[in-house]
Amino acid sequence: MRTKEVLLIAALSVACSAMATPAFAQTPDIDEIWAIVQQQQREIDALKTELAIADEQLADANLKIEATGDYLETVVVPTGESKTQIRGYGELHYNNLNAQDSARDLEQIDWHRFVLFFGHEFSDKINFFSELEVEHSLAGDGAPGEVELEQAYVDFALTDNLSVKTGLFLIPVGTTNETHEPPTFYGVERNSVENVILPSTWWEAGAALSGHFANGLSWDAALHSGLAIPTTGGSAFRVRSGRQKVAEAIASDAAYTVRLRYTGVPGFNVSASYQYQTDASQIAGDGLDAGKLFTVNAGYDVGPFSIKGLYARWDFDGVAVEAADADTQTGWYVEPSYRFSTLRGDWGIYGRREDVEGGRTQDHFTQTEFGLNYWPVDNIVFKIDFRQRDHELTSEAGRDFDGFDLGFGYQF
């Protein structure tokens, strides 16, 4: 009921109450009744005036509310969830390794990585993602570390199962190149195959198309900048030394990567990738021409038990790389593990066997490793491992070592 109607009814009720008298009261005469009616009429007129003023004030308030609403539509109003997100990870390492050549002993502590992720949602279908890293805590002239931009791309969702991204992104190969936060893997150091053969962390600039299907099958296809592997000096034909990190990178010859992945069976995953470098050195006629990389990796989880493995192989063309016996570079590892929960967090034990045959003589070795991870909560981990490395060539025997590593890592 409107306010005006309520007030009128109230006024009439007052008038009726005033005219009504108890049975024992004297009945008023006509002049008294007329006086009462006139008094009530004056009160009613006063109420009407107040109602008119109230209506004007209400109309003015409505105009102000509408103006405020129009203004708010022109500004960004914070919602319950920010469209810009910050995440990150980091890890601290202590290495204590005893080499056959004591001059190669290693005993050091190092804040290995400090990484921040910045992401922004432009719309439901367009998102930005980036990764900024400081390595070894200190960068600059004479310092051991670097400041690196590892990712900076925009992803466009074309359909529910098809997307395209462009910018700076991690190459879709191997097991740790795209997922390498410390709580996600065993061991203080990342595996050696994905250091020597797959130069992780490995990013390039370009564009990539990705698709997935409901049956667990997905694929990626990317056109991107390529490696510039040196052909002379101490790092000749070393794949890792060919990373240009998209820093004024030579772009004479492009590279292409495709990957096929299957995760349709619970606990099981398998991926295969192929990459073609049109000129792996970016220099024509230097004896290192096209490069072809093939990788396959798989993992299987059965309750607390897991096993995973990786195989990677490079084949290079060119007279110089063939003469150096570096035209074929391979590596593999297998890693079983067992993770169990307690009232104070999760524990995991693992073992790993690696075989690496890289482009340099010191990059031909086998390594045996086992260790323990402890997660007090999901995104914090403490690690200890024991390693033994044996080099294939007797000329590199002084590099053989054994020892242990301690580590701490987090992600958020």
C-alpha positions, 0 to 999 in steps of 0.5 A, spaced: 500 500 500 502 506 498 504 511 503 499 517 501 493 512 502 496 509 509 496 517 511 489 518 509 486 512 512 490 514 518 487 521 518 480 518 517 481 513 523 483 519 527 476 523 525 472 517 527 475 516 533 474 523 535 467 522 534 466 516 537 464 516 545 463 511 550 456 510 552 457 514 558 459 520 555 454 526 553 452 526 545 456 532 542 451 537 538 451 539 531 456 545 532 461 541 536 461 535 530 462 541 525 468 543 529 471 536 529 470 535 522 473 542 520 479 540 525 480 534 522 480 537 515 485 542 517 490 536 519 488 532 512 490 538 508 497 538 512 498 531 511 497 532 504 502 538 503 507 533 507 506 528 502 507 532 496 513 534 499 515 527 500 513 525 493 518 531 490 524 528 495 523 521 493 523 523 485 529 527 486 532 521 490 530 517 484 534 521 479 540 521 483 540 514 484 539 513 476 545 518 475 549 514 480 548 508 476 549 511 470 556 513 472 558 506 475 557 503 469 562 507 466 567 505 471 570 498 473 567 495 479 571 490 483 568 483 483 569 477 488 575 475 484 580 479 480 582 478 473 589 479 474 593 473 478 600 472 481 603 466 482 610 463 483 615 458 485 622 458 488 627 453 490 634 452 494 639 447 493 645 445 497 650 440 493 655 436 496 659 432 490 666 428 490 669 427 484 674 423 482 678 429 480 678 433 486 679 439 483 672 438 480 669 437 487 662 441 488 660 444 495 655 450 495 649 452 497 645 456 491 638 460 491 637 456 484 630 460 482 625 465 484 620 465 479 613 470 478 607 468 474 603 474 472 596 472 468 590 476 466 583 475 463 581 479 458 575 476 457 572 469 457 576 467 451 582 471 451 588 470 457 595 473 458 600 468 461 607 470 463 613 467 467 619 472 470 625 468 473 631 470 477 636 465 477 642 464 482 639 470 486 644 475 483 644 477 476 649 483 473 656 484 471 660 478 474 654 475 477 652 468 476 645 469 475 640 471 470 634 475 469 629 471 464 623 472 461 621 465 460 613 466 458 609 472 455 603 470 451 596 471 449 591 465 449 585 465 444 580 460 445 577 459 438 572 453 440 571 449 446 576 444 444 581 449 440 585 454 442 591 458 439 597 462 442 602 467 440 608 470 443 613 467 448 612 460 450 615 453 452 616 448 447 611 442 448 616 436 449 618 432 454 616 431 461 619 437 465 619 443 460 612 445 461 611 443 468 617 444 472 615 447 479 619 443 485 613 440 488 612 436 482 618 432 481 623 428 485 630 430 486 633 436 487 636 437 480 632 436 474 633 430 470 640 430 466 636 428 459 632 434 460 638 438 461 643 436 456 638 433 450 632 437 451 635 443 453 630 445 459 627 450 460 626 451 453 622 457 450 621 460 443 617 465 440 612 464 435 605 461 435 601 454 437 595 451 435 592 446 440 586 442 440 583 436 445 578 431 445 573 428 450 576 421 449 583 424 452 587 425 446 590 432 445 595 435 440 599 441 439 602 444 433 607 450 433 611 454 428 617 458 432 624 461 432 629 456 432 636 454 436 643 457 434 647 451 436 655 453 436 659 449 431 666 451 434 669 452 441 668 448 447 660 448 446 661 446 439 654 442 437 652 442 444 644 443 444 643 447 450 648 452 448 644 453 442 638 456 446 637 464 444 632 465 449 629 470 444 634 475 446 635 479 439 635 472 436 637 470 429 631 468 425 634 466 419 631 459 419 624 457 423 623 451 427 616 446 427 614 442 433 608 437 433 606 433 439 600 428 440 598 426 447 593 421 450 590 421 458 584 417 456 586 412 461 585 414 469 593 414 471 596 413 465 599 418 460 603 418 454 606 423 449 610 423 443 613 429 439 617 431 433 621 437 432 624 440 425 630 445 425 631 448 418 638 450 420 640 448 427 646 453 427 642 459 423 648 459 419 648 456 412 654 452 410 657 451 416 657 444 417 651 444 421 644 443 417 637 441 419 636 438 426 630 433 427 628 431 435 624 425 437 621 424 444 616 420 447 615 419 454 609 416 459 607 415 466 603 410 470 600 411 477 597 405 481 595 408 487 601 410 491 606 407 486 608 411 480 613 410 474 615 414 468 620 415 463 622 419 457 626 417 451 629 423 446 633 423 440 636 428 436 639 427 428 643 432 425 645 433 418 652 436 416 659 434 414 662 438 421 657 435 426 658 428 422 665 429 423 665 430 430 661 424 431 655 429 434 650 428 429 646 423 433 645 425 440 640 421 445 638 420 452 633 416 456 631 415 464 626 411 468 624 413 474 619 409 479 617 412 485 612 410 491 608 416 495 604 415 502 600 420 506 601 421 514 598 425 519 604 430 518 604 430 510 606 426 504 612 422 503 615 419 497 621 415 495 624 414 488 630 411 484 632 414 477 637 411 472 639 415 466 643 414 460 646 420 456 650 421 450 650 428 448 654 432 443 660 433 447 665 428 450 663 430 457 656 429 456 656 421 455 655 418 462 650 414 466 647 416 472 644 412 478 640 416 483 635 415 489 632 419 494 626 422 498 621 428 498 617 430 504 611 435 502 608 438 509 603 441 505 601 440 497 605 446 495 611 445 499 617 440 499 623 438 502 628 433 498 634 429 499 638 425 494 644 421 493 647 421 486 653 417 482 655 419 475 660 415 471 662 417 464 663 413 458 670 415 456 676 414 460 678 421 458 673 424 462 673 419 468 675 425 472 668 428 472 665 421 475 662 423 482 658 421 487 655 425 493 648 428 495 644 434 494 639 437 499 633 442 497 627 446 499 622 448 494 615 451 494 609 454 489 603 458 490 
